[in-house]
Amino acid sequence: MNNQKIKLFLVDDDAVFLKSLEIDFLQHADLAIETFATGELCVKNLSHNPDVIILDYFLAGIDKNAMNGIEVLDKIKAFNPDIPVVMLSQQDKIEVAVNCMHHKAFDYVVKSETAFVRLQKIITTIFHYQKIEKELNWYMERM
């Protein structure tokens, strides 16, 4: 990522939670953050090339006809399958998490008091593995 900031998309229809998450990330990391209240807005802005997307599972709070998180996840993966997407939800059900993983989510986090810490760790893990992959590719090219 050289000297560029990591670009993080936050997508949640709960305005209070979305703002809280944005503030937490801005206070604890040097990120470029874009927030979206709907999945449709997120999809329209994918050309901004986010490095990571944190996406709410249930997005019908504002518009009952809005795409849900799985539909948005599928559109993100169709646009660029390499964008890591972390699903975020109130749903503490294994079948919901498994469904997200079947749709190629990087991880699944239940909204709770520890959600932000988990999200920080997941983002760190994503970039740790991407750095290792780049170094390995650089090494393999020189062999």
C-alpha positions in Angstrom: 0.0 0.0 0.0 3.1 2.3 -0.2 2.3 5.7 1.4 -1.3 5.6 0.4 -3.9 5.3 3.0 -6.0 2.1 3.1 -9.4 2.9 1.7 -12.2 1.5 3.8 -15.9 1.4 2.8 -18.4 1.2 5.7 -21.9 0.2 4.7 -24.8 0.2 7.2 -28.3 1.5 7.3 -28.1 2.3 11.0 -26.8 5.9 10.9 -25.8 6.0 14.6 -23.8 2.7 14.3 -22.3 3.8 11.0 -21.0 7.1 12.5 -19.8 5.4 15.6 -17.8 2.9 13.5 -16.4 5.6 11.4 -15.2 7.6 14.4 -13.7 4.5 16.0 -11.7 3.8 12.9 -10.6 7.4 12.4 -9.4 7.5 16.0 -7.4 4.3 15.9 -6.0 4.1 12.4 -4.9 6.3 9.5 -7.6 5.2 6.9 -9.4 6.9 4.1 -13.1 6.1 4.9 -16.2 6.4 2.8 -19.6 5.6 4.4 -22.8 4.5 2.7 -26.3 4.1 4.2 -27.3 1.7 1.4 -25.7 -1.1 -0.6 -26.8 0.6 -3.8 -24.6 3.6 -3.0 -21.7 1.4 -2.1 -22.0 -0.5 -5.5 -22.2 2.8 -7.4 -18.9 3.9 -5.8 -16.9 0.7 -6.3 -14.9 2.6 -8.9 -13.2 4.4 -6.0 -11.4 1.0 -5.5 -11.8 0.3 -1.8 -9.2 -1.9 -0.1 -11.7 -3.4 2.3 -15.5 -3.2 2.7 -17.4 -3.7 6.0 -20.9 -4.5 5.0 -24.1 -4.8 7.1 -26.0 -8.0 6.5 -29.4 -6.5 6.8 -29.8 -3.2 4.9 -33.6 -2.6 4.7 -33.9 -0.1 7.5 -34.1 2.9 5.3 -35.7 1.4 2.2 -37.7 -1.8 2.5 -36.9 -2.5 -1.2 -33.1 -2.0 -0.7 -30.7 -4.8 -1.6 -29.7 -6.9 1.4 -26.1 -7.5 2.4 -25.8 -10.8 0.5 -27.0 -9.2 -2.8 -24.6 -6.3 -2.3 -21.8 -8.8 -1.5 -22.5 -10.7 -4.8 -22.4 -7.4 -6.7 -19.1 -6.4 -5.1 -17.6 -9.8 -5.9 -18.8 -9.5 -9.5 -17.1 -6.1 -9.8 -13.9 -7.3 -8.2 -13.6 -10.7 -6.5 -10.4 -9.6 -4.7 -12.0 -6.9 -2.5 -12.2 -8.4 1.0 -15.7 -7.9 2.4 -16.4 -8.4 6.1 -20.0 -8.9 6.9 -21.4 -7.3 10.0 -24.7 -8.2 11.6 -26.9 -8.4 14.7 -27.6 -12.0 13.7 -25.6 -14.4 16.0 -26.6 -17.5 14.0 -24.1 -19.9 12.5 -26.2 -20.4 9.4 -26.1 -16.7 8.6 -22.3 -16.6 8.9 -22.0 -19.8 6.8 -24.2 -18.2 4.1 -22.0 -15.2 4.0 -18.9 -17.3 3.6 -20.6 -19.2 0.8 -21.0 -15.9 -1.0 -17.2 -15.3 -0.5 -17.2 -12.9 2.4 -13.8 -12.7 4.0 -15.2 -12.9 7.5 -18.4 -12.4 9.6 -18.6 -10.3 12.7 -21.6 -10.0 15.1 -22.4 -6.5 16.2 -21.4 -6.3 19.9 -19.2 -4.4 22.3 -16.2 -6.2 20.8 -17.1 -5.8 17.2 -14.7 -2.9 16.5 -11.7 -4.7 18.0 -12.5 -7.8 15.9 -12.8 -5.6 12.8 -9.4 -4.0 13.5 -7.8 -7.4 13.9 -9.4 -8.7 10.7 -8.2 -5.7 8.7 -4.7 -6.1 10.1 -4.8 -9.8 9.0 -6.0 -8.9 5.5 -3.1 -6.6 4.9 -0.6 -8.8 6.6 -1.5 -11.6 4.2 -1.6 -9.3 1.2 1.9 -8.1 2.1 3.2 -11.6 2.3 1.5 -12.5 -1.0 3.2 -9.5 -2.7 6.6 -10.4 -1.3 6.2 -14.0 -2.4 5.2 -12.9 -5.9 8.2 -10.5 -6.0 10.5 -13.3 -4.9 9.0 -15.8 -7.4 9.4 -13.4 -10.3 13.1 -13.1 -9.6 13.8 -16.9 -9.5 
